[in-house]
Amino acid sequence: MFRHVVMFQWADGVDDAHIAAASAALSTMPDKVDTIRSYVHGRDAELSPANADYVVVADFDDADGFAVYRDHPDHVALVQQFIAGHTSLRLAVQHHVDGG
Amino acid sequence: MFRHVVMFQWADGVDDAHIAAASAALSTMPDKVDTIRSYVHGRDAELSPANADYVVVADFDDADGFAVYRDHPDHVALVQQFIAGHTSLRLAVQHHVDGG
């Protein structure tokens, strides 16, 4: 298995409606990108003030499956509409997961 | 379900032996903290130079289960030995996951 994890900090001025629309758009990704095996995302529970605001954990069979997602037109459009220009911080990790 | 995700950037001078020891110590957490339901961690695959270096995704039944982990003496000791003072960046998100 190959996992992609990404966190965001929303920029100042990003409101709840934007976050809800971003979340709804993210939820459509598994139906649009057939290399996605698992896709879990959510808004920080605010237990810690140092936390980022949002996280996505996406699993694929392999790094090629991740690349299909990363470059998929629907994903690129989502990033352009909801993420790029709306976040003050983005941090990601991809890694291989043993046993799958 | 309640998910905790944390990313690190290792500080300058942290070597492969330290990262391997940190990874081995992380792998012992599920045997030590009985509220952990799933625990997946790994080193960045270096597909993107902007990425962080390491990520941990830990799942619990609820936020209380996460708090048990966060405050568990064996977890606190691991953080002291391998993370605190060895990282230039730490970023986390906790969130509720629908359907579990």
N, CA and C atoms of all chains as a GROMACS GRO file, in nm:
protein
  600
    1MET      N    1   0.086  -0.119   0.000
    1MET     CA    2   0.000   0.000   0.000
    1MET      C    3   0.089   0.124   0.000
    2PHE      N    4   0.037   0.229  -0.056
    2PHE     CA    5   0.109   0.356  -0.060
    2PHE      C    6   0.014   0.464  -0.009
    3ARG      N    7   0.060   0.539   0.089
    3ARG     CA    8  -0.026   0.637   0.158
    3ARG      C    9   0.020   0.780   0.131
    4HIS      N   10  -0.077   0.865   0.107
    4HIS     CA   11  -0.055   1.009   0.093
    4HIS      C   12  -0.130   1.079   0.205
    5VAL      N   13  -0.058   1.161   0.280
    5VAL     CA   14  -0.117   1.239   0.389
    5VAL      C   15  -0.087   1.386   0.364
    6VAL      N   16  -0.189   1.470   0.374
    6VAL     CA   17  -0.166   1.613   0.356
    6VAL      C   18  -0.247   1.692   0.459
    7MET      N   19  -0.184   1.792   0.516
    7MET     CA   20  -0.249   1.882   0.612
    7MET      C   21  -0.251   2.024   0.555
    8PHE      N   22  -0.354   2.096   0.595
    8PHE     CA   23  -0.366   2.235   0.555
    8PHE      C   24  -0.392   2.324   0.676
    9GLN      N   25  -0.347   2.445   0.665
    9GLN     CA   26  -0.393   2.553   0.752
    9GLN      C   27  -0.468   2.649   0.659
   10TRP      N   28  -0.594   2.675   0.688
   10TRP     CA   29  -0.668   2.770   0.606
   10TRP      C   30  -0.615   2.911   0.623
   11ALA      N   31  -0.619   2.988   0.518
   11ALA     CA   32  -0.577   3.128   0.522
   11ALA      C   33  -0.680   3.211   0.598
   12ASP      N   34  -0.635   3.325   0.646
   12ASP     CA   35  -0.728   3.419   0.710
   12ASP      C   36  -0.841   3.451   0.612
   13GLY      N   37  -0.962   3.453   0.663
   13GLY     CA   38  -1.076   3.490   0.581
   13GLY      C   39  -1.150   3.371   0.522
   14VAL      N   40  -1.091   3.252   0.530
   14VAL     CA   41  -1.162   3.133   0.483
   14VAL      C   42  -1.271   3.099   0.584
   15ASP      N   43  -1.393   3.090   0.536
   15ASP     CA   44  -1.506   3.074   0.629
   15ASP      C   45  -1.559   2.930   0.631
   16ASP      N   46  -1.654   2.908   0.718
   16ASP     CA   47  -1.711   2.773   0.734
   16ASP      C   48  -1.773   2.722   0.604
   17ALA      N   49  -1.834   2.812   0.529
   17ALA     CA   50  -1.899   2.769   0.403
   17ALA      C   51  -1.794   2.716   0.306
   18HIS      N   52  -1.679   2.784   0.299
   18HIS     CA   53  -1.571   2.737   0.212
   18HIS      C   54  -1.521   2.600   0.257
   19ILE      N   55  -1.503   2.586   0.388
   19ILE     CA   56  -1.451   2.459   0.441
   19ILE      C   57  -1.550   2.346   0.416
   20ALA      N   58  -1.677   2.375   0.433
   20ALA     CA   59  -1.780   2.273   0.407
   20ALA      C   60  -1.783   2.235   0.259
   21ALA      N   61  -1.767   2.334   0.172
   21ALA     CA   62  -1.766   2.305   0.027
   21ALA      C   63  -1.640   2.226  -0.010
   22ALA      N   64  -1.528   2.261   0.050
   22ALA     CA   65  -1.403   2.188   0.025
   22ALA      C   66  -1.418   2.043   0.070
   23SER      N   67  -1.477   2.026   0.188
   23SER     CA   68  -1.496   1.891   0.243
   23SER      C   69  -1.588   1.809   0.152
   24ALA      N   70  -1.695   1.871   0.105
   24ALA     CA   71  -1.788   1.800   0.015
   24ALA      C   72  -1.718   1.762  -0.116
   25ALA      N   73  -1.636   1.853  -0.166
   25ALA     CA   74  -1.563   1.823  -0.290
   25ALA      C   75  -1.464   1.709  -0.269
   26LEU      N   76  -1.394   1.711  -0.155
   26LEU     CA   77  -1.300   1.602  -0.125
   26LEU      C   78  -1.374   1.468  -0.121
   27SER      N   79  -1.495   1.469  -0.067
   27SER     CA   80  -1.571   1.344  -0.055
   27SER      C   81  -1.607   1.283  -0.190
   28THR      N   82  -1.602   1.362  -0.296
   28THR     CA   83  -1.632   1.309  -0.430
   28THR      C   84  -1.512   1.240  -0.495
   29MET      N   85  -1.394   1.260  -0.439
   29MET     CA   86  -1.271   1.209  -0.505
   29MET      C   87  -1.272   1.058  -0.527
   30PRO      N   88  -1.313   0.977  -0.426
   30PRO     CA   89  -1.308   0.831  -0.450
   30PRO      C   90  -1.396   0.784  -0.567
   31ASP      N   91  -1.502   0.858  -0.597
   31ASP     CA   92  -1.585   0.821  -0.712
   31ASP      C   93  -1.524   0.866  -0.844
   32LYS      N   94  -1.429   0.957  -0.836
   32LYS     CA   95  -1.372   1.013  -0.959
   32LYS      C   96  -1.235   0.956  -0.995
   33VAL      N   97  -1.165   0.907  -0.897
   33VAL     CA   98  -1.027   0.859  -0.919
   33VAL      C   99  -1.022   0.712  -0.879
   34ASP      N  100  -1.012   0.626  -0.979
   34ASP     CA  101  -1.032   0.483  -0.950
   34ASP      C  102  -0.911   0.416  -0.887
   35THR      N  103  -0.801   0.486  -0.869
   35THR     CA  104  -0.687   0.426  -0.799
   35THR      C  105  -0.694   0.445  -0.648
   36ILE      N  106  -0.793   0.522  -0.599
   36ILE     CA  107  -0.809   0.544  -0.454
   36ILE      C  108  -0.865   0.418  -0.390
   37ARG      N  109  -0.798   0.369  -0.287
   37ARG     CA  110  -0.845   0.251  -0.212
   37ARG      C  111  -0.914   0.293  -0.081
   38SER      N  112  -0.868   0.401  -0.021
   38SER     CA  113  -0.929   0.454   0.101
   38SER      C  114  -0.904   0.604   0.103
   39TYR      N  115  -1.002   0.678   0.154
   39TYR     CA  116  -0.991   0.824   0.149
   39TYR      C  117  -1.064   0.880   0.272
   40VAL      N  118  -0.989   0.927   0.368
   40VAL     CA  119  -1.046   0.975   0.494
   40VAL      C  120  -0.996   1.117   0.517
   41HIS      N  121  -1.087   1.209   0.541
   41HIS     CA  122  -1.047   1.348   0.559
   41HIS      C  123  -1.134   1.413   0.665
   42GLY      N  124  -1.083   1.518   0.725
   42GLY     CA  125  -1.163   1.584   0.827
   42GLY      C  126  -1.098   1.707   0.885
   43ARG      N  127  -1.183   1.777   0.954
   43ARG     CA  128  -1.150   1.907   1.012
   43ARG      C  129  -1.099   1.886   1.155
   44ASP      N  130  -0.994   1.957   1.189
   44ASP     CA  131  -0.932   1.941   1.320
   44ASP      C  132  -1.034   1.961   1.433
   45ALA      N  133  -1.023   1.876   1.534
   45ALA     CA  134  -1.116   1.878   1.647
   45ALA      C  135  -1.085   1.989   1.748
   46GLU      N  136  -0.976   2.062   1.724
   46GLU     CA  137  -0.940   2.177   1.809
   46GLU      C  138  -0.910   2.138   1.953
   47LEU      N  139  -0.845   2.024   1.969
   47LEU     CA  140  -0.793   1.988   2.101
   47LEU      C  141  -0.663   2.060   2.131
   48SER      N  142  -0.592   2.101   2.029
   48SER     CA  143  -0.464   2.168   2.047
   48SER      C  144  -0.456   2.291   1.957
   49PRO      N  145  -0.423   2.408   2.014
   49PRO     CA  146  -0.418   2.530   1.932
   49PRO      C  147  -0.305   2.530   1.830
   50ALA      N  148  -0.204   2.443   1.850
   50ALA     CA  149  -0.092   2.438   1.755
   50ALA      C  150  -0.124   2.354   1.631
   51ASN      N  151  -0.238   2.289   1.631
   51ASN     CA  152  -0.271   2.198   1.521
   51ASN      C  153  -0.296   2.271   1.390
   52ALA      N  154  -0.280   2.195   1.281
   52ALA     CA  155  -0.330   2.240   1.152
   52ALA      C  156  -0.483   2.227   1.151
   53ASP      N  157  -0.545   2.270   1.041
   53ASP     CA  158  -0.691   2.281   1.037
   53ASP      C  159  -0.761   2.161   0.972
   54TYR      N  160  -0.690   2.091   0.883
   54TYR     CA  161  -0.758   1.990   0.802
   54TYR      C  162  -0.655   1.886   0.760
   55VAL      N  163  -0.701   1.760   0.748
   55VAL     CA  164  -0.610   1.654   0.703
   55VAL      C  165  -0.683   1.560   0.608
   56VAL      N  166  -0.608   1.510   0.511
   56VAL     CA  167  -0.656   1.408   0.417
   56VAL      C  168  -0.557   1.291   0.422
   57VAL      N  169  -0.609   1.170   0.437
   57VAL     CA  170  -0.527   1.049   0.430
   57VAL      C  171  -0.585   0.962   0.318
   58ALA      N  172  -0.504   0.943   0.214
   58ALA     CA  173  -0.550   0.870   0.095
   58ALA      C  174  -0.457   0.752   0.071
   59ASP      N  175  -0.518   0.635   0.048
   59ASP     CA  176  -0.439   0.513   0.026
   59ASP      C  177  -0.457   0.462  -0.116
   60PHE      N  178  -0.347   0.409  -0.169
   60PHE     CA  179  -0.341   0.357  -0.306
   60PHE      C  180  -0.266   0.223  -0.303
   61ASP      N  181  -0.275   0.149  -0.411
   61ASP     CA  182  -0.198   0.024  -0.417
   61ASP      C  183  -0.048   0.053  -0.420
   62ASP      N  184  -0.012   0.158  -0.488
   62ASP     CA  185   0.131   0.187  -0.508
   62ASP      C  186   0.150   0.334  -0.545
   63ALA      N  187   0.275   0.373  -0.560
   63ALA     CA  188   0.306   0.513  -0.589
   63ALA      C  189   0.246   0.557  -0.722
   64ASP      N  190   0.234   0.466  -0.818
   64ASP     CA  191   0.172   0.501  -0.946
   64ASP      C  192   0.025   0.539  -0.926
   65GLY      N  193  -0.043   0.467  -0.837
   65GLY     CA  194  -0.183   0.501  -0.806
   65GLY      C  195  -0.195   0.639  -0.745
   66PHE      N  196  -0.102   0.673  -0.658
   66PHE     CA  197  -0.099   0.809  -0.604
   66PHE      C  198  -0.077   0.912  -0.714
   67ALA      N  199   0.014   0.885  -0.805
   67ALA     CA  200   0.044   0.980  -0.912
   67ALA      C  201  -0.079   1.004  -1.000
   68VAL      N  202  -0.157   0.898  -1.023
   68VAL     CA  203  -0.281   0.912  -1.101
   68VAL      C  204  -0.374   1.011  -1.031
   69TYR      N  205  -0.388   0.997  -0.900
   69TYR     CA  206  -0.470   1.089  -0.819
   69TYR      C  207  -0.415   1.231  -0.823
   70ARG      N  208  -0.288   1.244  -0.795
   70ARG     CA  209  -0.224   1.376  -0.789
   70ARG      C  210  -0.247   1.454  -0.918
   71ASP      N  211  -0.240   1.383  -1.031
   71ASP     CA  212  -0.247   1.449  -1.160
   71ASP      C  213  -0.386   1.442  -1.224
   72HIS      N  214  -0.482   1.382  -1.156
   72HIS     CA  215  -0.616   1.366  -1.213
   72HIS      C  216  -0.682   1.504  -1.230
   73PRO      N  217  -0.743   1.530  -1.345
   73PRO     CA  218  -0.802   1.663  -1.370
   73PRO      C  219  -0.902   1.706  -1.263
   74ASP      N  220  -0.981   1.612  -1.211
   74ASP     CA  221  -1.079   1.648  -1.109
   74ASP      C  222  -1.011   1.685  -0.977
   75HIS      N  223  -0.901   1.619  -0.948
   75HIS     CA  224  -0.826   1.655  -0.827
   75HIS      C  225  -0.755   1.789  -0.845
   76VAL      N  226  -0.695   1.808  -0.960
   76VAL     CA  227  -0.628   1.935  -0.987
   76VAL      C  228  -0.728   2.051  -0.979
   77ALA      N  229  -0.847   2.029  -1.033
   77ALA     CA  230  -0.951   2.133  -1.028
   77ALA      C  231  -0.994   2.162  -0.885
   78LEU      N  232  -1.007   2.057  -0.805
   78LEU     CA  233  -1.043   2.074  -0.663
   78LEU      C  234  -0.937   2.158  -0.591
   79VAL      N  235  -0.811   2.124  -0.615
   79VAL     CA  236  -0.702   2.199  -0.550
   79VAL      C  237  -0.708   2.345  -0.591
   80GLN      N  238  -0.729   2.368  -0.719
   80GLN     CA  239  -0.734   2.506  -0.767
   80GLN      C  240  -0.851   2.582  -0.705
   81GLN      N  241  -0.965   2.515  -0.692
   81GLN     CA  242  -1.085   2.585  -0.644
   81GLN      C  243  -1.085   2.606  -0.493
   82PHE      N  244  -1.037   2.506  -0.419
   82PHE     CA  245  -1.060   2.507  -0.274
   82PHE      C  246  -0.934   2.518  -0.188
   83ILE      N  247  -0.818   2.481  -0.243
   83ILE     CA  248  -0.697   2.471  -0.160
   83ILE      C  249  -0.598   2.584  -0.195
   84ALA      N  250  -0.550   2.581  -0.319
   84ALA     CA  251  -0.451   2.681  -0.359
   84ALA      C  252  -0.508   2.821  -0.343
   85GLY      N  253  -0.434   2.908  -0.279
   85GLY     CA  254  -0.483   3.044  -0.257
   85GLY      C  255  -0.574   3.057  -0.138
   86HIS      N  256  -0.613   2.946  -0.077
   86HIS     CA  257  -0.701   2.948   0.040
   86HIS      C  258  -0.632   2.892   0.164
   87THR      N  259  -0.505   2.858   0.151
   87THR     CA  260  -0.433   2.800   0.265
   87THR      C  261  -0.304   2.878   0.290
   88SER      N  262  -0.270   2.887   0.418
   88SER     CA  263  -0.144   2.954   0.456
   88SER      C  264  -0.032   2.852   0.475
   89LEU      N  265  -0.071   2.725   0.482
   89LEU     CA  266   0.029   2.620   0.503
   89LEU      C  267  -0.025   2.490   0.444
   90ARG      N  268   0.062   2.418   0.377
   90ARG     CA  269   0.030   2.284   0.326
   90ARG      C  270   0.152   2.198   0.351
   91LEU      N  271   0.131   2.082   0.413
   91LEU     CA  272   0.243   1.993   0.442
   91LEU      C  273   0.198   1.850   0.412
   92ALA      N  274   0.279   1.776   0.339
   92ALA     CA  275   0.242   1.640   0.297
   92ALA      C  276   0.353   1.541   0.324
   93VAL      N  277   0.315   1.417   0.334
   93VAL     CA  278   0.407   1.302   0.336
   93VAL      C  279   0.343   1.193   0.253
   94GLN      N  280   0.424   1.125   0.172
   94GLN     CA  281   0.382   0.999   0.111
   94GLN      C  282   0.475   0.890   0.160
   95HIS      N  283   0.418   0.774   0.186
   95HIS     CA  284   0.507   0.664   0.229
   95HIS      C  285   0.447   0.528   0.194
   96HIS      N  286   0.538   0.434   0.180
   96HIS     CA  287   0.500   0.295   0.160
   96HIS      C  288   0.455   0.238   0.294
   97VAL      N  289   0.352   0.153   0.289
   97VAL     CA  290   0.301   0.087   0.409
   97VAL      C  291   0.329  -0.063   0.395
   98ASP      N  292   0.399  -0.116   0.493
   98ASP     CA  293   0.428  -0.259   0.490
   98ASP      C  294   0.301  -0.341   0.494
   99GLY      N  295   0.307  -0.457   0.430
   99GLY     CA  296   0.200  -0.554   0.444
   99GLY      C  297   0.080  -0.526   0.356
  100GLY      N  298   0.097  -0.443   0.255
  100GLY     CA  299  -0.018  -0.419   0.169
  100GLY      C  300   0.021  -0.337   0.049
  101MET      N  301  -1.501   0.676   1.517
  101MET     CA  302  -1.355   0.665   1.525
  101MET      C  303  -1.297   0.806   1.541
  102PHE      N  304  -1.182   0.811   1.602
  102PHE     CA  305  -1.112   0.938   1.622
  102PHE      C  306  -0.968   0.919   1.576
  103ARG      N  307  -0.924   1.006   1.488
  103ARG     CA  308  -0.793   0.991   1.424
  103ARG      C  309  -0.696   1.102   1.466
  104HIS      N  310  -0.576   1.061   1.493
  104HIS     CA  311  -0.465   1.153   1.521
  104HIS      C  312  -0.361   1.137   1.411
  105VAL      N  313  -0.324   1.248   1.349
  105VAL     CA  314  -0.222   1.247   1.244
  105VAL      C  315  -0.114   1.347   1.283
  106VAL      N  316   0.009   1.307   1.276
  106VAL     CA  317   0.118   1.400   1.308
  106VAL      C  318   0.232   1.380   1.209
  107MET      N  319   0.287   1.493   1.165
  107MET     CA  320   0.402   1.493   1.074
  107MET      C  321   0.521   1.559   1.142
  108PHE      N  322   0.638   1.513   1.106
  108PHE     CA  323   0.762   1.574   1.156
  108PHE      C  324   0.855   1.608   1.043
  109GLN      N  325   0.935   1.711   1.069
  109GLN     CA  326   1.055   1.734   0.989
  109GLN      C  327   1.173   1.714   1.084
  110TRP      N  328   1.262   1.623   1.052
  110TRP     CA  329   1.378   1.602   1.139
  110TRP      C  330   1.469   1.723   1.136
  111ALA      N  331   1.531   1.749   1.249
  111ALA     CA  332   1.627   1.859   1.258
  111ALA      C  333   1.755   1.822   1.184
  112ASP      N  334   1.833   1.924   1.151
  112ASP     CA  335   1.965   1.901   1.091
  112ASP      C  336   2.046   1.812   1.184
  113GLY      N  337   2.116   1.717   1.128
  113GLY     CA  338   2.202   1.631   1.209
  113GLY      C  339   2.138   1.501   1.252
  114VAL      N  340   2.006   1.491   1.237
  114VAL     CA  341   1.939   1.364   1.270
  114VAL      C  342   1.974   1.264   1.160
  115ASP      N  343   2.029   1.150   1.200
  115ASP     CA  344   2.079   1.055   1.100
  115ASP      C  345   1.985   0.935   1.083
  116ASP      N  346   2.020   0.850   0.989
  116ASP     CA  347   1.936   0.734   0.960
  116ASP      C  348   1.920   0.642   1.080
  117ALA      N  349   2.025   0.631   1.162
  117ALA     CA  350   2.018   0.543   1.279
  117ALA      C  351   1.912   0.595   1.377
  118HIS      N  352   1.908   0.727   1.394
  118HIS     CA  353   1.807   0.785   1.482
  118HIS      C  354   1.667   0.762   1.426
  119ILE      N  355   1.652   0.780   1.297
  119ILE     CA  356   1.519   0.762   1.236
  119ILE      C  357   1.476   0.616   1.247
  120ALA      N  358   1.567   0.525   1.224
  120ALA     CA  359   1.534   0.382   1.236
  120ALA      C  360   1.496   0.347   1.379
  121ALA      N  361   1.567   0.405   1.477
  121ALA     CA  362   1.535   0.379   1.618
  121ALA      C  363   1.400   0.440   1.655
  122ALA      N  364   1.373   0.560   1.604
  122ALA     CA  365   1.244   0.624   1.628
  122ALA      C  366   1.131   0.539   1.569
  123SER      N  367   1.153   0.490   1.448
  123SER     CA  368   1.052   0.408   1.380
  123SER      C  369   1.027   0.278   1.458
  124ALA      N  370   1.133   0.216   1.506
  124ALA     CA  371   1.119   0.092   1.584
  124ALA      C  372   1.043   0.120   1.714
  125ALA      N  373   1.074   0.233   1.777
  125ALA     CA  374   1.004   0.268   1.902
  125ALA      C  375   0.856   0.294   1.874
  126LEU      N  376   0.827   0.364   1.765
  126LEU     CA  377   0.686   0.388   1.730
  126LEU      C  378   0.612   0.256   1.709
  127SER      N  379   0.679   0.160   1.650
  127SER     CA  380   0.614   0.030   1.623
  127SER      C  381   0.575  -0.043   1.751
  128THR      N  382   0.633  -0.007   1.864
  128THR     CA  383   0.598  -0.073   1.991
  128THR      C  384   0.473  -0.013   2.055
  129MET      N  385   0.430   0.103   2.007
  129MET     CA  386   0.319   0.173   2.074
  129MET      C  387   0.189   0.091   2.082
  130PRO      N  388   0.148   0.024   1.975
  130PRO     CA  389   0.020  -0.051   1.985
  130PRO      C  390   0.021  -0.158   2.094
  131ASP      N  391   0.139  -0.213   2.124
  131ASP     CA  392   0.146  -0.314   2.231
  131ASP      C  393   0.145  -0.250   2.369
  132LYS      N  394   0.171  -0.122   2.376
  132LYS     CA  395   0.184  -0.055   2.506
  132LYS      C  396   0.061   0.028   2.542
  133VAL      N  397  -0.014   0.071   2.442
  133VAL     CA  398  -0.128   0.160   2.466
  133VAL      C  399  -0.254   0.091   2.414
  134ASP      N  400  -0.337   0.048   2.506
  134ASP     CA  401  -0.446  -0.042   2.464
  134ASP      C  402  -0.565   0.031   2.402
  135THR      N  403  -0.562   0.162   2.395
  135THR     CA  404  -0.669   0.234   2.325
  135THR      C  405  -0.641   0.250   2.176
  136ILE      N  406  -0.521   0.211   2.130
  136ILE     CA  407  -0.487   0.222   1.988
  136ILE      C  408  -0.562   0.114   1.909
  137ARG      N  409  -0.633   0.156   1.804
  137ARG     CA  410  -0.703   0.061   1.718
  137ARG      C  411  -0.625   0.036   1.589
  138SER      N  412  -0.556   0.137   1.541
  138SER     CA  413  -0.472   0.124   1.422
  138SER      C  414  -0.358   0.222   1.434
  139TYR      N  415  -0.242   0.184   1.384
  139TYR     CA  416  -0.123   0.269   1.402
  139TYR      C  417  -0.033   0.247   1.282
  140VAL      N  418  -0.026   0.345   1.196
  140VAL     CA  419   0.050   0.333   1.071
  140VAL      C  420   0.145   0.451   1.063
  141HIS      N  421   0.272   0.424   1.042
  141HIS     CA  422   0.370   0.533   1.039
  141HIS      C  423   0.476   0.502   0.934
  142GLY      N  424   0.541   0.607   0.888
  142GLY     CA  425   0.643   0.582   0.787
  142GLY      C  426   0.716   0.706   0.744
  143ARG      N  427   0.824   0.677   0.677
  143ARG     CA  428   0.919   0.777   0.631
  143ARG      C  429   0.882   0.822   0.491
  144ASP      N  430   0.890   0.951   0.469
  144ASP     CA  431   0.849   1.007   0.340
  144ASP      C  432   0.925   0.942   0.224
  145ALA      N  433   0.851   0.917   0.117
  145ALA     CA  434   0.908   0.849   0.000
  145ALA      C  435   0.989   0.942  -0.090
  146GLU      N  436   0.994   1.070  -0.053
  146GLU     CA  437   1.077   1.169  -0.125
  146GLU      C  438   1.036   1.188  -0.270
  147LEU      N  439   0.905   1.184  -0.292
  147LEU     CA  440   0.853   1.220  -0.425
  147LEU      C  441   0.848   1.370  -0.443
  148SER      N  442   0.839   1.444  -0.332
  148SER     CA  443   0.829   1.589  -0.339
  148SER      C  444   0.924   1.652  -0.238
  149PRO      N  445   1.010   1.745  -0.284
  149PRO     CA  446   1.107   1.806  -0.192
  149PRO      C  447   1.041   1.892  -0.083
  150ALA      N  448   0.916   1.935  -0.104
  150ALA     CA  449   0.848   2.018  -0.004
  150ALA      C  450   0.787   1.936   0.108
  151ASN      N  451   0.791   1.804   0.097
  151ASN     CA  452   0.726   1.720   0.197
  151ASN      C  453   0.794   1.726   0.333
  152ALA      N  454   0.716   1.691   0.437
  152ALA     CA  455   0.774   1.660   0.566
  152ALA      C  456   0.845   1.524   0.558
  153ASP      N  457   0.909   1.484   0.668
  153ASP     CA  458   0.995   1.365   0.665
  153ASP      C  459   0.927   1.238   0.716
  154TYR      N  460   0.827   1.253   0.801
  154TYR     CA  461   0.772   1.135   0.870
  154TYR      C  462   0.628   1.164   0.907
  155VAL      N  463   0.545   1.059   0.906
  155VAL     CA  464   0.405   1.075   0.944
  155VAL      C  465   0.359   0.956   1.027
  156VAL      N  466   0.272   0.985   1.123
  156VAL     CA  467   0.207   0.882   1.205
  156VAL      C  468   0.056   0.905   1.194
  157VAL      N  469  -0.018   0.799   1.165
  157VAL     CA  470  -0.165   0.804   1.166
  157VAL      C  471  -0.213   0.700   1.268
  158ALA      N  472  -0.276   0.749   1.373
  158ALA     CA  473  -0.321   0.662   1.483
  158ALA      C  474  -0.471   0.676   1.501
  159ASP      N  475  -0.540   0.561   1.510
  159ASP     CA  476  -0.686   0.561   1.525
  159ASP      C  477  -0.727   0.506   1.662
  160PHE      N  478  -0.832   0.567   1.714
  160PHE     CA  479  -0.886   0.535   1.846
  160PHE      C  480  -1.038   0.529   1.834
  161ASP      N  481  -1.102   0.471   1.936
  161ASP     CA  482  -1.248   0.471   1.934
  161ASP      C  483  -1.304   0.612   1.946
  162ASP      N  484  -1.237   0.693   2.027
  162ASP     CA  485  -1.289   0.827   2.056
  162ASP      C  486  -1.177   0.917   2.107
  163ALA      N  487  -1.210   1.042   2.133
  163ALA     CA  488  -1.110   1.139   2.176
  163ALA      C  489  -1.047   1.099   2.310
  164ASP      N  490  -1.122   1.034   2.395
  164ASP     CA  491  -1.066   0.987   2.522
  164ASP      C  492  -0.955   0.884   2.498
  165GLY      N  493  -0.977   0.797   2.400
  165GLY     CA  494  -0.874   0.698   2.366
  165GLY      C  495  -0.747   0.766   2.317
  166PHE      N  496  -0.762   0.870   2.237
  166PHE     CA  497  -0.646   0.948   2.194
  166PHE      C  498  -0.575   1.011   2.314
  167ALA      N  499  -0.650   1.066   2.407
  167ALA     CA  500  -0.590   1.132   2.524
  167ALA      C  501  -0.510   1.032   2.608
  168VAL      N  502  -0.560   0.909   2.617
  168VAL     CA  503  -0.486   0.805   2.690
  168VAL      C  504  -0.350   0.784   2.623
  169TYR      N  505  -0.349   0.778   2.491
  169TYR     CA  506  -0.223   0.762   2.416
  169TYR      C  507  -0.132   0.883   2.435
  170ARG      N  508  -0.187   1.000   2.415
  170ARG     CA  509  -0.108   1.124   2.424
  170ARG      C  510  -0.035   1.132   2.558
  171ASP      N  511  -0.105   1.094   2.665
  171ASP     CA  512  -0.051   1.110   2.799
  171ASP      C  513   0.013   0.984   2.854
  172HIS      N  514   0.016   0.877   2.776
  172HIS     CA  515   0.070   0.750   2.825
  172HIS      C  516   0.221   0.764   2.852
  173PRO      N  517   0.269   0.717   2.964
  173PRO     CA  518   0.412   0.733   2.998
  173PRO      C  519   0.506   0.679   2.890
  174ASP      N  520   0.470   0.569   2.828
  174ASP     CA  521   0.559   0.514   2.724
  174ASP      C  522   0.560   0.602   2.599
  175HIS      N  523   0.447   0.665   2.569
  175HIS     CA  524   0.443   0.758   2.456
  175HIS      C  525   0.519   0.887   2.489
  176VAL      N  526   0.499   0.937   2.609
  176VAL     CA  527   0.569   1.058   2.650
  176VAL      C  528   0.721   1.035   2.647
  177ALA      N  529   0.763   0.918   2.693
  177ALA     CA  530   0.906   0.885   2.692
  177ALA      C  531   0.960   0.876   2.550
  178LEU      N  532   0.882   0.818   2.460
  178LEU     CA  533   0.922   0.809   2.319
  178LEU      C  534   0.940   0.949   2.260
  179VAL      N  535   0.844   1.035   2.286
  179VAL     CA  536   0.852   1.172   2.233
  179VAL      C  537   0.978   1.241   2.287
  180GLN      N  538   1.002   1.224   2.416
  180GLN     CA  539   1.120   1.288   2.476
  180GLN      C  540   1.248   1.235   2.414
  181GLN      N  541   1.253   1.104   2.391
  181GLN     CA  542   1.378   1.043   2.343
  181GLN      C  543   1.403   1.066   2.194
  182PHE      N  544   1.296   1.060   2.115
  182PHE     CA  545   1.317   1.055   1.970
  182PHE      C  546   1.263   1.175   1.891
  183ILE      N  547   1.168   1.248   1.948
  183ILE     CA  548   1.101   1.353   1.871
  183ILE      C  549   1.141   1.493   1.920
  184ALA      N  550   1.107   1.521   2.045
  184ALA     CA  551   1.138   1.654   2.100
  184ALA      C  552   1.288   1.679   2.094
  185GLY      N  553   1.326   1.792   2.042
  185GLY     CA  554   1.467   1.824   2.030
  185GLY      C  555   1.533   1.765   1.906
  186HIS      N  556   1.461   1.680   1.836
  186HIS     CA  557   1.516   1.618   1.714
  186HIS      C  558   1.439   1.658   1.589
  187THR      N  559   1.343   1.747   1.606
  187THR     CA  560   1.261   1.787   1.492
  187THR      C  561   1.260   1.940   1.480
  188SER      N  562   1.256   1.986   1.356
  188SER     CA  563   1.248   2.130   1.331
  188SER      C  564   1.103   2.172   1.308
  189LEU      N  565   1.016   2.075   1.288
  189LEU     CA  566   0.875   2.104   1.262
  189LEU      C  567   0.791   1.986   1.305
  190ARG      N  568   0.680   2.016   1.369
  190ARG     CA  569   0.582   1.914   1.408
  190ARG      C  570   0.446   1.974   1.380
  191LEU      N  571   0.363   1.902   1.308
  191LEU     CA  572   0.229   1.951   1.277
  191LEU      C  573   0.130   1.835   1.290
  192ALA      N  574   0.020   1.861   1.362
  192ALA     CA  575  -0.076   1.754   1.391
  192ALA      C  576  -0.218   1.799   1.359
  193VAL      N  577  -0.303   1.701   1.336
  193VAL     CA  578  -0.449   1.720   1.328
  193VAL      C  579  -0.512   1.602   1.398
  194GLN      N  580  -0.615   1.628   1.477
  194GLN     CA  581  -0.702   1.520   1.524
  194GLN      C  582  -0.841   1.546   1.470
  195HIS      N  583  -0.911   1.439   1.431
  195HIS     CA  584  -1.047   1.461   1.383
  195HIS      C  585  -1.134   1.338   1.402
  196HIS      N  586  -1.261   1.363   1.414
  196HIS     CA  587  -1.361   1.257   1.419
  196HIS      C  588  -1.378   1.201   1.278
  197VAL      N  589  -1.397   1.069   1.269
  197VAL     CA  590  -1.419   1.003   1.141
  197VAL      C  591  -1.561   0.947   1.142
  198ASP      N  592  -1.638   0.986   1.044
  198ASP     CA  593  -1.775   0.936   1.035
  198ASP      C  594  -1.776   0.785   1.017
  199GLY      N  595  -1.879   0.725   1.071
  199GLY     CA  596  -1.903   0.584   1.044
  199GLY      C  597  -1.822   0.490   1.130
  200GLY      N  598  -1.766   0.540   1.240
  200GLY     CA  599  -1.693   0.449   1.327
  200GLY      C  600  -1.648   0.518   1.452
   0.00000   0.00000   0.00000
